[in-house]
């Protein structure tokens, strides 16, 4: 016969339970679903013009999405402490991949840029993997050097130096959009890790001239800047992409012209299924579709940042920082992509995460989402453990009171 009835109830659970964040999962699945629909709609004309078959890009997109879901599943089953343990080897791998694009026959030059590796059966863009590896490395650094990051100027030197070296390699490819994304996410993560803003400003100050030179050093980048400020000055040449994007979004008005009914995607809007897919969304689904996409990104990023903060509070610092980093990476890339389509930012060549067509981008973004979901699982497990710890004393007190009451009942009998 059990003595402590209350504690027997508490012991029914062997330990704290983890759970994936439902709202985050809904947002990510929603974005991927919108992506399938819009890639189908925006790529048919492109595939037909290249005589590839109407659904060529859709089939490849579904293949990449399937590989991405497999990668996400592996990431969701991988404990984050394993990523933390191998943060340095992964960082070394990132540098090797970035250097490999300059190796003859291994690296590929497309449209004047060396950003791809030739894997015989397909191509691979290393920067997509580098984004995730950088988040893992910076998160591990913030855990290992927490006090130095919060109190010392030189505590920021190493992660900023690593980001700066990655930026140099990206600018050499050249890939200015990813370079700005890398440095922005690194600074934001270090700031969320407790670094003082004045230290970040002083540390990032030497990078400003470098980014300025990189932005203005090539004639095509200068054209992007000038066309961005006044695309209608040369609407049939330098400003062509942006003017077509603005016309597509303007045609959508409130509810859009209808799914599949876009006119600008018919060989007018360049890269309609990749960089400028948001413009097609605006034209076919209108403001309602635009707000849906932005809302899904807002929900995903908001839940990631919120649970990252909870992770830091309950002592799951690595999981919390990883959640911060992945959420910021998704948020900033989506912000830049949307800003480019709306004419608020210069053209950067960044895809819309989980929506745009792309091989490396889709697979690695799904893997990144899987790591984020794993972080929420471990954070929720820690939260559940804390709740169990707070409930246990109350359960024990009730059990003690019941035990104390039994002798008095026996005497009364």
Residue pairs with C-beta under 8 A, 6 or more apart in sequence:
2 8
3 399
3 403
4 396
4 399
4 402
4 403
5 399
5 402
6 395
6 396
6 398
6 399
6 402
7 395
7 396
7 399
9 395
10 388
10 391
10 392
10 395
13 388
15 385
16 381
16 382
16 384
16 385
16 388
17 380
17 381
17 384
18 377
18 378
18 380
18 381
18 384
19 376
19 377
19 380
19 381
19 384
20 76
20 373
20 376
20 377
20 380
21 303
21 307
21 373
21 376
21 380
23 299
23 303
24 299
24 300
24 303
24 304
24 307
24 372
24 373
24 376
25 373
26 299
27 296
27 297
27 299
27 300
27 303
28 300
28 354
28 369
28 373
30 296
31 293
31 296
31 297
31 300
31 353
31 354
31 355
32 65
32 354
32 355
32 366
34 281
34 292
34 293
34 296
34 355
35 61
35 65
35 352
35 354
35 355
35 356
36 58
36 61
36 62
36 65
37 259
38 273
38 277
38 280
38 281
38 284
38 355
39 57
39 58
39 61
39 273
39 277
39 355
39 356
39 357
40 55
40 58
41 259
41 260
41 262
41 265
41 280
41 284
42 262
42 265
42 272
42 273
42 277
42 280
43 56
43 57
43 58
43 61
43 272
43 273
43 357
44 54
44 55
45 265
45 266
45 267
45 272
46 57
46 265
46 267
46 272
46 273
47 53
47 54
47 55
47 56
47 57
48 54
49 267
50 56
57 273
57 357
60 357
60 359
61 357
61 362
64 358
64 359
64 362
64 363
65 362
65 366
67 362
67 363
67 366
68 362
68 363
68 364
68 365
68 366
68 367
69 366
71 363
71 364
71 366
71 367
71 370
72 366
72 367
72 369
72 370
72 373
73 370
74 367
74 370
75 367
75 368
75 369
75 370
75 371
75 373
75 374
76 370
76 373
76 374
76 377
77 374
78 374
79 374
79 378
80 318
80 319
80 322
80 371
80 374
80 375
80 378
81 318
83 90
83 136
83 322
83 371
84 136
84 139
84 140
84 143
84 318
87 136
87 137
87 139
87 140
87 141
88 137
90 133
90 136
90 137
91 133
91 134
91 137
91 162
93 133
94 126
94 129
94 130
94 133
94 134
94 166
95 165
95 166
95 169
97 117
97 126
97 129
97 130
98 126
98 127
98 130
98 166
98 169
98 170
99 169
100 106
100 107
100 117
100 126
101 107
101 108
101 114
101 115
101 116
101 117
101 126
101 173
102 114
102 172
105 118
106 117
106 118
107 114
107 116
107 117
107 118
108 114
108 116
108 117
108 118
108 123
110 116
113 173
113 174
113 175
114 173
115 125
115 126
115 127
115 173
115 175
116 123
116 124
116 125
117 123
117 124
117 125
117 126
122 359
123 359
123 360
124 359
124 360
125 359
125 360
125 361
127 170
127 175
127 178
128 360
128 361
128 363
128 364
128 365
129 360
129 364
130 166
130 182
131 178
131 181
131 182
131 185
131 329
131 364
131 368
132 326
132 329
132 364
132 367
132 368
132 371
134 162
134 163
134 166
134 182
134 185
134 186
134 325
135 185
135 189
135 322
135 325
135 326
135 329
135 368
136 322
136 325
136 371
137 159
137 162
138 159
138 162
138 163
138 186
138 189
138 190
138 321
138 325
139 189
139 318
139 321
139 322
139 324
139 325
140 318
141 149
141 158
141 159
142 149
142 159
142 189
142 190
142 193
142 194
142 317
142 321
143 317
143 318
143 321
145 155
145 158
146 193
146 194
146 317
147 155
148 154
148 155
149 155
149 156
149 190
149 193
149 194
149 195
150 193
150 194
150 195
150 196
153 199
153 202
153 203
155 195
155 199
156 190
156 195
156 199
156 200
156 203
157 203
159 186
159 189
159 190
160 186
160 187
160 190
160 203
160 204
160 207
162 186
163 182
163 183
163 186
163 187
164 183
164 207
164 210
166 179
166 182
167 179
167 182
167 183
167 207
167 210
170 176
170 178
170 179
170 182
171 179
171 210
171 214
174 214
174 218
175 349
176 214
176 215
176 221
176 348
177 336
177 348
177 349
177 350
178 350
179 211
179 214
180 211
180 336
180 348
181 329
181 332
181 333
181 336
181 350
183 204
183 207
183 211
184 328
184 332
185 325
185 328
185 329
185 332
187 200
187 204
188 324
188 328
188 332
189 321
189 324
189 325
189 328
190 200
191 197
191 200
192 308
192 321
192 324
193 321
214 221
215 221
215 225
216 222
216 225
223 238
224 238
224 346
224 347
225 346
226 233
226 238
227 233
227 234
227 238
227 239
227 242
227 347
228 242
228 343
228 345
228 346
228 347
230 239
231 238
231 239
231 242
231 243
231 246
231 343
232 239
232 243
233 239
235 243
240 270
241 269
241 270
241 271
241 276
241 347
242 340
242 343
242 347
244 264
244 268
244 269
244 270
244 276
244 279
245 264
245 269
245 276
245 279
245 340
245 341
245 342
245 343
246 279
246 342
246 343
247 264
248 262
248 264
248 265
248 269
248 276
248 279
248 280
248 282
248 283
249 279
249 282
249 283
249 290
249 341
249 342
251 257
251 263
251 264
251 283
252 282
252 283
252 284
252 285
252 286
252 287
252 289
252 290
253 286
253 287
254 286
254 287
254 288
255 285
255 286
255 287
255 288
256 282
256 283
256 284
256 285
256 286
256 288
256 289
257 263
257 283
257 284
257 286
258 284
259 284
259 285
260 284
261 284
262 272
262 280
262 283
262 284
263 283
264 272
264 279
264 280
264 283
265 272
265 280
265 283
269 276
269 279
269 280
270 276
272 279
272 280
273 280
273 356
273 357
274 351
274 356
274 357
274 358
275 337
275 340
275 347
275 349
275 350
275 351
275 356
276 340
276 341
277 351
277 352
277 355
277 356
277 357
278 290
278 293
278 337
278 338
278 341
278 342
278 352
278 355
279 341
281 289
281 290
281 293
281 355
282 289
282 290
282 341
285 292
293 352
293 355
294 338
297 330
297 331
297 334
300 327
300 330
301 327
301 328
301 330
301 331
301 334
303 376
304 323
304 324
304 326
304 327
304 330
304 372
304 376
305 323
305 324
305 327
305 328
307 320
307 323
307 375
307 376
307 379
307 380
308 319
308 320
308 321
308 322
308 323
308 324
308 327
308 375
308 379
309 320
310 320
310 379
310 383
311 317
311 319
311 320
311 321
311 323
311 375
311 378
311 379
311 382
312 320
312 321
313 320
314 379
314 382
314 383
314 386
315 382
316 378
316 379
316 382
319 374
319 375
319 378
319 379
319 382
320 375
320 379
322 371
322 372
322 375
323 372
323 375
323 376
323 379
326 368
326 369
326 371
326 372
326 375
327 372
329 368
330 353
330 365
330 368
330 369
333 350
333 351
333 352
333 353
334 352
334 353
336 345
336 348
336 350
337 348
337 350
337 351
337 352
337 353
337 356
338 352
339 345
340 346
340 347
340 348
340 350
351 357
351 358
351 361
353 361
353 365
354 362
354 365
354 366
354 369
356 362
